Amino acid sequence: MHVAREIDVEVAILGAGMSGLCMGIQLKRRGVEDFILIEKSAGLGGTWWDNRYPGAQVDVPAPAYSFSFAPNPHWTHRFADAPEILAYQQRLARDHGLAPHLRLGHAIVEAAFEAVAGRWRLTLNDGSIVRARFFVCSTGPLSQPRWPDIPGLHDFGGRLLHTARWPAGADLSGLRIGVIGTGSTASQLVPALAQKAAHLALFQRTPNWVLPRVDRHYGRLDRWLMHLPGYARLARGAWVQVLEMGRRGFDEGSLARRLMVRAATAHLRRQVPDPQLRERLTPRYPLGCKRIIYSNDYFPALAQPQCALVTAPIREITPDGVVTADGRAHALDALVCATGFDTTRPLAQLRITGLDGRTLEDAWRGGQRAYLGLTVPGFPNFFLMLGPNTGTGHTSTLLFIEPQVQHALACMQRVRREGRRWISVRADVAAAQAEALQQRLAGSVWSQCSSWYRDPSGRIFAIWPGFTREYVRAVRRPDESAYELA
């Protein structure tokens, strides 16, 4: 008979992706060993464990996709693929001794704050109980796959796949493949699948802006330089600055924006000589409103004879394939959903209860909100990594994770230093910050189309509107007056 266990720790971290690993490493660097990393998957990596579809890559230069305290000298390309990023994460865990803290294959199903004790009570899927003074939610917004809401989806008789849950060893060679979705994931997936497909139909609802991917292989000299003391850190810093300059491309009327639009237009014209296909691939919304795609092989893949771009809306899915609104039946052997993640309800699978029995679902009924993307009023000793309005369209998310970790650790240290039970952001401070943020976002490029950056009401909940340095300054050291303690 299974007997549920109970353990007590100082810090419980949900998720062993980039932010969870960063939190664990920084706890150890501060001498805190009493923590666990709870991960539902069989291995660490977060989104890079889940996203193993063919062609998966990071869409910022790899040197910037590493932590400042651990620049990676092992990249083989400027834009690293998923296995390389996963290998970087595994090295981080190994080099910083995180293995004893990992609890893989476990999920938290309920979390409740006990105000008198000042501790979180976490219930795991195997019935175990974890009591922790601090609870860090490091799942991020890209964790729950979003399936398209199309009649008959699960009646399909062929292979039905989602890019965020790609099965190991899946081989679609020689099959008639349908792909739903035209975002960054599809731009990486389609060229890889098209090489081996008998036929590939890409079902497009909205065309996207595509810029060239300035990629290159890192040769022997590059790798030798990367292993020189300080060089990898210097390369990382240089790319961070280059990406930061690109932020101007989201500001209306800026020179950077004009240059980006010109580059994207020229890229489409150069890679798609067929005027009819080019017209169907031309976006009708401002550049940057949705996430920009960086690709050199997406357009050429769609021009191949075995590929078809289908722009008629999908009416239904049948056991044999897809039927579009024009009445055409598209016979398929495999259907791939490159439809991203449920970003509007990232923690829907987990009931989180704070003070006075109020759940996070109740607190977010009018939309996701968190003070600087980190803390929620009424949920003491609780920290979000990459929470609401900390997304970025121009740079590496790791630049946001590091100051978030510093902020959370400073709050934890204050509770210990002052001998308190808990710390919680003041409701008035959080509300004022959220309102100021929405005022900045109103009228921005992100408000000018429908995207996963916005919730069903149209409120922009995903994007930080400013430069990275502004966020880092605001977050790294907590404003003590913004918090109340008990």
Long-range contacts (C-beta under 8 A, 24 or more apart in sequence): 2-126, 2-127, 4-126, 4-127, 4-128, 4-129, 5-128, 5-129, 6-128, 6-129, 6-130, 6-131, 7-36, 7-128, 7-129, 7-130, 7-131, 8-130, 8-131, 8-132, 9-34, 9-35, 9-36, 9-130, 9-131, 9-132, 9-133, 10-34, 10-35, 10-132, 10-133, 10-134, 11-35, 11-36, 11-132, 11-133, 11-134, 11-135, 11-136, 11-412, 12-36, 12-38, 12-120, 12-122, 12-130, 12-132, 12-134, 12-135, 12-136, 13-37, 13-38, 13-136, 13-138, 14-38, 14-108, 14-135, 14-136, 14-137, 14-138, 14-139, 14-350, 15-39, 15-46, 15-137, 15-138, 15-139, 15-140, 15-143, 15-385, 16-41, 16-44, 16-45, 16-46, 16-93, 16-102, 16-104, 16-138, 17-44, 17-45, 17-46, 17-47, 17-48, 17-49, 17-89, 17-138, 17-139, 17-140, 18-46, 18-48, 18-89, 18-140, 18-397, 18-398, 18-401, 19-46, 19-138, 19-140, 19-385, 19-386, 19-401, 19-404, 19-405, 20-44, 20-46, 20-136, 20-138, 20-385, 21-89, 21-92, 21-93, 21-98, 22-67, 22-385, 22-398, 22-401, 22-402, 22-405, 23-136, 23-138, 23-385, 23-405, 23-408, 24-96, 24-98, 24-101, 25-67, 25-69, 25-70, 25-92, 25-96, 25-98, 26-405, 26-406, 26-409, 27-409, 28-96, 28-97, 28-98, 30-409, 30-413, 35-101, 36-101, 36-102, 36-103, 36-130, 37-98, 37-101, 37-102, 37-103, 38-103, 38-106, 38-107, 38-108, 38-122, 38-124, 38-130, 39-102, 39-103, 39-104, 39-105, 39-106, 40-105, 40-106, 40-107, 40-125, 41-104, 41-105, 42-104, 42-105, 43-104, 44-89, 44-90, 44-93, 44-98, 44-102, 44-104, 45-85, 45-86, 45-89, 45-90, 46-89, 46-138, 46-139, 46-140, 46-143, 47-140, 47-142, 47-143, 47-164, 48-82, 48-85, 48-86, 48-89, 49-86, 50-143, 50-145, 50-164, 50-165, 51-82, 51-163, 51-164, 51-166, 51-185, 52-82, 52-166, 52-168, 53-163, 53-166, 53-185, 53-188, 53-189, 53-192, 53-336, 53-338, 54-166, 54-189, 54-192, 54-193, 55-81, 55-188, 55-189, 55-191, 55-192, 55-193, 56-81, 56-82, 56-163, 56-185, 56-188, 56-189, 57-81, 57-82, 57-188, 58-85, 59-184, 59-293, 59-294, 60-239, 60-243, 60-395, 60-396, 61-239, 61-242, 61-243, 63-232, 63-235, 63-236, 63-238, 63-239, 64-236, 64-239, 64-240, 64-243, 64-395, 64-396, 64-398, 64-399, 65-396, 65-398, 66-232, 66-236, 66-398, 67-92, 67-398, 67-401, 67-402, 68-233, 68-236, 68-402, 70-95, 71-232, 71-233, 71-235, 71-236, 72-232, 73-223, 73-226, 73-227, 73-231, 73-232, 74-223, 74-226, 75-218, 75-226, 76-217, 76-218, 76-223, 77-215, 77-216, 77-217, 77-218, 78-214, 78-215, 78-216, 78-218, 79-213, 79-215, 79-294, 107-349, 108-350, 109-349, 109-350, 109-351, 110-350, 110-351, 110-352, 110-353, 111-135, 111-350, 111-351, 111-352, 111-353, 112-352, 112-353, 113-353, 113-354, 113-355, 113-379, 113-380, 113-381, 113-382, 113-422, 115-355, 115-380, 115-421, 115-422, 115-486, 117-421, 118-380, 118-381, 118-420, 118-421, 118-422, 118-486, 119-381, 120-381, 120-382, 133-381, 133-412, 133-415, 134-381, 134-382, 134-383, 134-408, 134-412, 134-415, 135-381, 135-382, 135-383, 136-382, 136-383, 136-385, 136-408, 137-347, 137-352, 137-382, 137-383, 137-384, 137-385, 137-387, 138-385, 138-386, 139-346, 139-347, 140-346, 140-385, 140-386, 141-341, 141-343, 141-346, 141-386, 141-391, 141-462, 142-340, 142-341, 142-343, 143-341, 143-346, 144-341, 144-342, 144-345, 144-346, 144-348, 144-349, 145-337, 145-339, 145-340, 145-341, 145-342, 146-339, 146-340, 146-341, 146-342, 146-343, 147-337, 147-339, 148-180, 148-181, 148-337, 148-339, 150-180, 150-314, 150-316, 150-317, 151-315, 151-316, 151-317, 152-316, 152-317, 152-318, 153-317, 155-317, 155-318, 155-319, 156-317, 156-318, 156-319, 156-321, 156-332, 156-335, 157-319, 157-320, 158-321, 158-332, 158-333, 158-334, 158-335, 159-333, 159-334, 159-335, 160-334, 160-335, 160-337, 161-334, 161-335, 161-336, 161-337, 162-336, 162-337, 162-339, 163-189, 163-336, 163-337, 163-338, 164-340, 164-341, 172-196, 172-197, 172-333, 172-334, 173-197, 174-198, 175-333, 175-334, 176-200, 176-201, 176-321, 176-331, 176-332, 176-333, 176-334, 177-201, 177-332, 177-333, 177-334, 177-335, 177-336, 178-202, 178-203, 178-321, 178-322, 178-330, 178-332, 178-334, 178-335, 178-336, 179-203, 179-336, 179-338, 180-314, 180-335, 180-336, 180-337, 180-338, 180-339, 181-337, 181-338, 181-339, 181-340, 182-206, 182-207, 182-208, 182-338, 183-208, 183-290, 183-291, 183-293, 183-338, 183-340, 184-291, 184-293, 185-338, 185-340, 186-298, 186-338, 187-293, 187-295, 187-298, 188-295, 188-298, 189-336, 189-338, 190-298, 190-301, 190-302, 190-307, 191-295, 191-297, 191-298, 191-300, 191-301, 193-336, 194-301, 194-304, 194-306, 194-307, 197-306, 197-307, 198-306, 199-306, 199-307, 199-308, 200-306, 200-307, 200-308, 201-307, 201-308, 201-310, 201-322, 201-330, 201-332, 202-302, 202-307, 202-308, 202-309, 202-310, 203-310, 203-314, 203-322, 203-324, 204-280, 204-309, 204-310, 204-311, 205-313, 206-283, 206-284, 206-285, 206-290, 207-280, 207-281, 207-282, 207-283, 207-284, 208-283, 208-290, 208-291, 208-292, 208-293, 209-264, 209-283, 209-287, 209-288, 209-290, 209-292, 209-293, 210-264, 210-267, 210-268, 210-292, 210-293, 210-294, 210-295, 210-298, 210-299, 211-260, 211-263, 211-264, 211-267, 211-292, 211-293, 211-294, 212-263, 212-267, 212-294, 212-295, 212-296, 213-294, 213-295, 213-296, 215-296, 240-395, 240-396, 240-399, 240-468, 243-394, 243-395, 243-396, 244-394, 244-395, 244-467, 244-468, 244-469, 246-394, 246-395, 247-394, 247-395, 247-467, 247-468, 249-287, 249-288, 249-394, 250-288, 250-393, 250-394, 250-444, 250-445, 250-446, 251-445, 252-445, 257-287, 257-288, 260-287, 260-288, 261-287, 264-292, 267-299, 268-299, 271-299, 271-300, 271-303, 272-299, 272-302, 272-303, 274-303, 277-302, 277-303, 277-309, 280-309, 280-311, 281-309, 285-448, 285-449, 286-445, 286-448, 286-449, 287-445, 288-393, 288-445, 288-446, 289-445, 289-446, 289-448, 289-449, 289-451, 290-449, 290-451, 290-452, 290-453, 291-393, 291-451, 291-452, 291-453, 292-393, 340-452, 341-452, 343-452, 343-461, 343-462, 344-368, 344-455, 344-456, 344-461, 352-379, 352-382, 354-378, 354-379, 354-380, 354-382, 355-379, 355-380, 355-424, 367-455, 367-457, 367-459, 367-461, 368-455, 368-461, 369-430, 369-434, 369-461, 370-430, 371-425, 371-429, 371-430, 371-433, 371-434, 371-482, 372-407, 372-433, 372-471, 372-474, 372-475, 373-400, 373-404, 373-464, 374-404, 374-407, 374-408, 374-475, 375-411, 375-424, 375-425, 375-430, 375-483, 376-425, 376-430, 377-424, 377-425, 377-426, 377-427, 377-430, 377-431, 378-424, 378-427, 379-424, 380-422, 380-423, 380-424, 380-486, 381-412, 381-415, 381-422, 381-423, 381-424, 383-407, 383-408, 383-411, 388-461, 388-462, 389-437, 389-460, 389-461, 389-462, 389-463, 389-464, 390-464, 390-471, 391-453, 391-462, 391-463, 391-464, 392-463, 392-464, 392-468, 393-446, 393-463, 395-468, 399-468, 399-472, 400-464, 400-468, 400-471, 400-472, 403-471, 403-472, 403-475, 403-476, 404-475, 406-475, 406-476, 406-477, 407-475, 407-476, 407-477, 407-478, 410-477, 410-478, 411-478, 411-483, 414-478, 414-480, 414-483, 414-485, 415-485, 418-485, 420-485, 420-486, 421-486, 422-485, 422-486, 423-483, 423-484, 423-485, 424-483, 424-484, 424-485, 424-486, 425-482, 425-483, 425-484, 426-482, 426-483, 426-484, 429-481, 429-482, 437-465, 440-465, 440-466, 441-465
